[in-house]
Amino acid sequence: MLKRKATVDDIPALIKLRERQLIDEGATEITDIDERLRDYFASSLSDGSFVSWVMEEGGEIIATSGVCFYALPPNFANPSGKVAYITNMYTKDEYRGKGIATELLGMALDEARARGYTLARLHASSLGRSIYAKAGFTASEGYMSLRLSK
């Protein structure tokens, strides 16, 4: 298996895996998001605000991971305000349980550390919770949301 950073050439595969991840987590396909995902990946991969790693076998991407880099106003627990948000973690069914997600998560965390980030966050699906717990993530304050537009 080959592991590497994703490039803009990988966007079609990243879109498919992202949509598969959302469906596996219980999301309903209520709208076509391909174009928005294409725009997001093109922009964020190019400007470095999102970094993704992929695992390939036989030229096919079988797993992906990602980390979004952003900043919030500093607070006492995170004086820099910088947050590395782990997202887009997905491994095709037939490759699960082989340590691939753990390896890709480690690469995402290493990138965050190399950039000077001291806080990583994520929202864990039931499928990924044990992987994140093994990596040292602990449950913390949850988020509340408000939809600002329809």
C-alpha positions in Angstrom: 0.0 0.0 0.0 1.1 3.5 -0.8 0.4 6.4 1.5 0.8 10.0 0.4 -0.6 13.5 0.6 -3.6 14.2 -1.5 -3.3 16.6 -4.5 -5.9 18.4 -6.5 -5.8 15.4 -8.9 -7.4 13.3 -6.2 -10.4 15.5 -5.8 -12.8 13.1 -7.6 -11.9 10.3 -5.2 -12.0 12.6 -2.2 -15.5 13.6 -3.2 -16.7 10.0 -3.5 -15.1 9.0 -0.2 -16.5 12.0 1.6 -20.0 11.3 0.4 -19.7 7.6 1.4 -18.5 8.7 4.8 -21.5 10.9 5.3 -23.9 8.2 4.2 -22.2 5.6 6.5 -22.6 8.0 9.4 -26.4 8.3 8.7 -26.6 11.4 6.7 -29.4 11.6 4.1 -28.6 12.7 0.6 -31.0 15.6 0.4 -28.9 17.7 -2.1 -26.1 17.3 -4.6 -22.9 18.5 -3.0 -20.4 17.4 -5.6 -19.7 20.9 -6.9 -19.4 22.4 -3.5 -17.0 19.6 -2.4 -15.0 20.1 -5.6 -14.7 23.8 -4.9 -13.8 23.2 -1.2 -11.1 20.7 -1.9 -9.6 22.7 -4.8 -9.4 25.9 -2.7 -8.4 24.4 0.6 -5.8 21.9 -0.7 -4.3 24.8 -2.8 -4.0 27.3 0.1 -3.0 24.7 2.7 -6.0 25.3 5.1 -6.9 21.6 4.5 -4.4 18.8 4.2 -5.4 15.2 3.3 -3.6 11.9 3.2 -4.6 9.0 1.2 -3.8 5.3 1.2 -3.7 3.6 -2.2 -3.8 0.0 -3.2 -3.4 -0.9 -6.9 -3.8 2.7 -7.9 -7.1 3.1 -6.1 -7.6 5.3 -3.1 -9.0 3.1 -0.3 -8.8 5.5 2.7 -8.4 9.1 3.4 -7.8 11.5 6.3 -7.8 15.2 6.7 -7.2 18.1 8.9 -8.5 21.6 8.6 -6.5 24.4 10.1 -8.2 27.5 11.6 -8.0 29.9 14.5 -10.5 31.1 17.1 -10.0 33.9 19.6 -7.4 32.8 22.1 -8.7 31.5 25.4 -7.1 30.2 28.7 -7.1 26.6 27.6 -5.8 27.4 24.1 -3.8 30.6 24.2 -2.9 30.5 20.5 -6.5 30.0 19.4 -5.2 27.6 16.7 -7.3 24.5 16.1 -6.5 21.5 14.0 -9.9 19.9 13.1 -9.6 16.2 12.1 -12.1 15.4 9.4 -12.7 13.3 6.3 -11.5 10.1 8.0 -12.8 7.2 5.9 -11.6 3.7 5.0 -13.5 1.5 2.6 -15.3 -1.4 4.3 -13.1 -4.2 3.0 -9.9 -2.5 4.4 -11.1 -1.7 7.9 -9.5 -3.2 10.9 -6.0 -3.2 9.4 -4.6 -0.1 11.1 -5.0 2.2 8.1 -7.1 4.8 9.8 -4.8 4.8 12.8 -1.8 5.4 10.5 -3.5 8.2 8.5 -4.7 9.9 11.8 -1.1 9.8 13.0 0.0 11.6 9.8 -2.7 14.3 10.3 -1.6 14.8 13.9 2.0 15.0 12.9 1.2 17.7 10.4 -0.6 19.7 13.0 2.3 19.5 15.5 4.7 20.5 12.7 2.7 23.6 12.1 2.7 24.5 15.8 -0.9 23.5 16.7 -1.4 22.3 20.2 -5.1 21.5 20.1 -6.8 19.0 17.8 -10.6 18.5 17.7 -13.0 16.2 15.9 -16.5 14.9 15.9 -16.3 11.1 16.2 -18.7 8.8 14.6 -19.4 5.5 16.3 -17.2 3.8 13.7 -14.2 5.9 14.6 -14.6 6.5 18.3 -12.2 3.7 19.4 -9.5 4.8 17.0 -9.6 8.3 18.4 -9.7 7.1 22.0 -6.6 5.0 21.4 -4.8 8.1 20.0 -5.5 9.9 23.2 -8.6 12.0 22.3 -11.1 12.4 25.2 -14.7 13.6 25.2 -15.0 17.3 25.8 -17.6 20.0 25.6 -20.0 19.5 22.8 -21.1 21.9 20.1 -24.5 23.4 19.7 -25.6 24.6 16.2 -28.0 27.1 14.7 -28.8 27.1 11.1 -28.6 30.8 9.9 -30.2 30.2 6.5 -32.3 27.7 4.7 
